[in-house]
Amino acid sequence: MNATDTLTLALSKGRIFDETLPLLRAAGIEVLEDPQTSRKLILPTNRPGVRVVLVRATDVPTYVEHGGADLGVCGKDTLIEHAAAWGGSAHVGLVEPLDLGIARCRMSVAVPADFDYARAVRQGARLRVATKYVAIAREFFASKGVHVDLIKLYGSMELAPLTGLADAIVDLVSTGNTLKANRLVEVERIMDISSRLVVRPAALKVKAAQIRPLLQAFARAVGAPVAA
Ligand code: PRP
């Protein structure tokens, strides 16, 4: 139950959780359990009225939108794909008041080192592109006028060109080590990605007294303005 006097923040384990902790600390909030050692999915904090729920990154917008959490942190990639998947149906929406500038990476096109991507594009070839990010990939290639057959995968995109499943991938790149280890090269940078704070508009109204100070503290900690 997500009571009116409890603030619930949805986070995903890993980089987003780790990089959100210092921001919570800046707002005076300490998470009291470590997801590395605890199997709990609801983590208490030092503030009785604030708790963290651990969900998959792609589920963060859904939790926030439908009231399982009041606010959450997720990548811009996740937000774009979520909006594209649900854009046509009746949904209450999310506000994105703050770019936290954490979990930075980029969305890129990569191909095997021996694949002449520029030539294929020049010749108007139809490319088979494997990705988890179909909305971003579709929009990008459409804007370039490149014909693609998109192949939806849920992970290990790097494997697709190596097995002949696809000519190219669209995936997140951070250090570039995963591409390198699989002899892939980055040929296009589609967009820079960072994690955003998302809030349910109704929560922003009903729980303004709890959410506003948190937003201000996060904004101060990351040196960015609040946009809602
Ligand atoms: C992402 C991405 C790449 C990797 C890139 O995967 O899909 O595989 O990170 O990082 P690098 O450039 O630093 O090597 P992630 O670990 O987030 O897991 P996922 O495959 O579940 O998305």
Residues whose N, C-alpha, C, O or C-beta is under 5 A from the ligand:
A	BS01	PRP	G155 S156 D171 L172 V173 S174 T175 G176 N177 T178 L179
